[in-house]
Amino acid sequence: MSAHHNQSKRIAITGAGSGLGRALALRYARDGWRVAVTDIQTGRARRVAGEVNDAGGEAMAQTLDTRRQSDFDQLIERLDSEWGGVDVFVNNAGVASSGTVADTPQADWDWITNINLMGVVRGCRAALPAIRASRGHIVNTASFAAIANAPGMASYNVTKAGVLSLSETLRAEERHHGVNVTVACPAFFSTNLMESFRSTTPGREVLVEKLMARSGVTADDVAGQIFDAVAAGRFLVLTHRDTRWQYRLKRLQPELFFRAVEKIARSMLKPRREEPA
């Protein structure tokens, strides 16, 4: 049984209606937590809330669109009135995209930034008073894309790098308030992120789906690592073994790491030959 098993402990998770958010909700439910399951799709939130109850937790389902500050404010008010606050707040909801800096339309930049980055900012700012009061924990879901900055994923990279930077800043600012911060940077794993995927590159959806399928890492695996990191008060979660040495390589040999990324860029982004007339 976990060191932080306690029926009175309370966690809220955005994007918990599927994928990693659902896996996190069920992992905490198995440890007896109260779990606020939030999602932009009400039906999904309610379904997972039922699964949380069946798994041994106590669920609250709430519709939440991370683009609306009012949705966060309503969630925090409900958590306070029904559960007396919250101990862990997870900013997990997000979308995916691919495309270069030059080719990604401005509308797609605005769309993904509003959800992936500003949605996390809204969540952190809304939750902070309650998390300070409970001397609790904020968890932000970033991505290894925040570190690797692979070519052809410009807008996604930028938003996830922003989440990593936000988390580092928040950790320093809030430590004296008794607030802990964890940021998860998973690489590809099996999830339903492709439902919201936007791309300017033909065939990119198929490639990403193949990478997710080949990873051998599941949403349950990632959720378990995040659960353990929160219990241990650990900041950075690198969920895939190969990304741990890549992270060290970039820190110790940044130019060598860049040359590897540049090689990928030449392969992926080289101009295609025109078909003969």
N, C-alpha and C positions, 0 to 999 in steps of 0.2 A: 504494500500500500504506500502511496506517495507521501512524502514528508509534508506536502501542503494539502492533504486530504482534510476537508472540513465542510460539512453541509452548509455552513453559513457563508462560505466563500462565494463571491459573485463575479461573473465574467460576462462581458458584452462583446459580441463579434459582428463586424460588418461583413456583408457578402457571405453569410453563413448558410444560405439556402442550397449550396452545392459546393463541390470541389474541396479545396483546403479548408474553407470556412466551416463546412459541414463536418469534416474530419476533426477539426479542433473542437467543435461543439460536442461531438460524441466522445472525444478523449476526455474532456473535462467532466462530462456527464458520468462517465464510468468511475470517476473519482468522487462523485457525490456533490458536484458544484451546482449552483444555480446558474443557468446559462440563458442570457438574452440573445435570442437568435434573430438577427436583423438581415433583411435582404430587400432589394428593390422589387422583387416579385413576392407578393404577399403569400401566395399559395405555397411557394417553396419554403418560406420562413415557417409557416404553420406545420408543414409536413415534417421538417427537421425538428421543430419543437416537440412534436409527438415522439420522434425517435429519441430525443434527449430524455423525455420522461420515461420511456421504455428502458433506457440504458442505465437508469438509476439517478439521473439528475432531476432538477426542477426547472422547467422551461418557461420563458416569456417570449412570445413572438411579436415582432414589431416591423412594420414596413419602413424602410429607410433608403432614401436616395442620397448618396454622398455629395451630390451637387447642391443640396439644399441644407443650409445651416439650420433652418427651423426643424428639420427632421432629427438632427443631432440633439438640438435643445429639448425636443419633446421626449426623446429617448432618455436623456439624463434626468429629466423631471420625473419620468415614470419609474426609473430605477430608484430614485430617491424616495418616492412616495410608497412604492410597493416593497422594496428590498432594503431601504435605508442607505443606498449608495451602491458603489461598485468597487471591486478590488483589482480587476484586470480588465483593460479595455484594448481590444484588438482591432486595428485598422487594417482590414484584409481585402475589402472589395477593390476590384480593379478590372481593367480591360487591356487588350493587347493590340499591337499594330506592327507593321513593318514598312520599310521605305527609307530612302536616303534623306538627308537634310534638304537637298534641293528638290526632290520629287514629292515629298509628303505635302499634301495641300494644307494651307493654313487652317482650314476648318478641322482637319484631323489633328493638327497640333493643339488647337484650342480644346477639342473634345477630350483627348487623352490627358492633357494637363489638368483640366478641370476635375476629372475623376481620379486619376492615379496619384497626382500630387496634391492638388488643392483639397481633394476629398480627405486625404490624410491630415492635412493642416487643420481642416474644420473639425475632424474628429479629435485631434489632440487638444485643440483649444477648448472644445466643448467639454471634454472629459477631465481636463486638468484639475479644476476645483474639487471634484469628487475624488479623483485619484490622490490628490494631496491630502484630503481629509482621511482617507483610508491608508495612507502611506503605501500605496499600491504600485501597479505596474502597467506601463503602456507597451504594447507590442505592435510594431509596424511591419507589414509584409512588403519587402522590396523585391529584389531579384538579383541573381548573379550578373544580370545585364548591367546593373549599377556599377560593377567592378570591371567586367570584361569590355563593355562598350563595343560590342561586335558590330561590324558594318552592316548597313541595310536594316537596322532597327533603331533609327535615330530617335524618334519621338518617344518610344518605349524606354530606351536607355536613359534619356534625359529625365523622364519622370521618376524612374526608379533610383537614379543617382540622387535626385532631389530628396526622395524619401530616406535614403541612407544618410545624406547630409543633415536633413531635419532631425533624424534620430540621434546622430552624434551631438548636435547642438542641444537638443532637448535633454539628453543625458547629462551634459555638463551644467545646464541651467537649473535642472530640477533635483539634482542629487541632494542639495541642502534642504529640500522640502521632503526628503524621504521617499522620493519617487524613483523607481527603477525603470529602465528602458531596455527593450530587446528589439533588434531588427533582424528579420529573417531574409536571407538572400539565396533562395533555392534556384537551381538551374532547372532544366526541363524535367517535368514529371507528369504523370498521367492526370489530367484534369479536364474541365470543360471550358477552359479559357478561350477556346477557338469560337465559341458562340458569339463573342463580341468582336472578333478579330477583323481589323481593317488592314488592307495591304495595297500598295501601288505596284507590287511585283507579281506578275502571273506565276502561279504555281507555288508561291511561298507558303500558302496554307498547308499544302500536302507535305512540304519539307518539315514544317514545324510539327505537324501531327506525327510524322515518322520519328523525329527526335524525341518527342514525348513518349512514344511507345517503346523506343529502344532504351530509355534511361534506366529501366529496372527499378525506379523509385516511384512510390505511390503517394497519394495525398495522406494516407495514414502514417507512412514513414515520416513525412515532413512534419505532420502534426505532433507526432511523438517526440521529435527532436525539439520542437518549439516548447512543448510542455516541459521537457526536462530542463531547457535553458531558462525558462521562467522560474522554475523551482530552485535552480542554482544561482539565479541572479546574473546570468551570463548575457553579455550584450549582443555579440555577433553570432548568428547561426548560419554556417555554411553546410548545407544539407547533403551535398554530393562529395564523395571522396576526391574526385579529380579537381574539383573547384578549390579545394583547400591548398593544394600545391600550386595551382594557378594563381591564387591570391598571394601566396608567398613569393612566387616568381615576379609578379608585377611590382610588389613592394621592394624587392631586393635588386631586380634587374629590369627596370621599366622599359628600356630601349629594346631589350631582347623580347619582352612581351609584346611591344608594339610591332616589331618586325613580324611576329607570328600573326598578329591581327591584320597587318598590312597585306600579308600573303593571302589571307582569307578574302580580304577586300578585292584584290586583283582577280581572284578566281570567281567570286560571286558577282562582281559588278562590272566585269569587262564588257565592252560593247558587243552586242550580238551582230553577226554578219548578216547583211541583207540577202534575202533569198533572190536567186537569179530570176529575171523577168521571163 
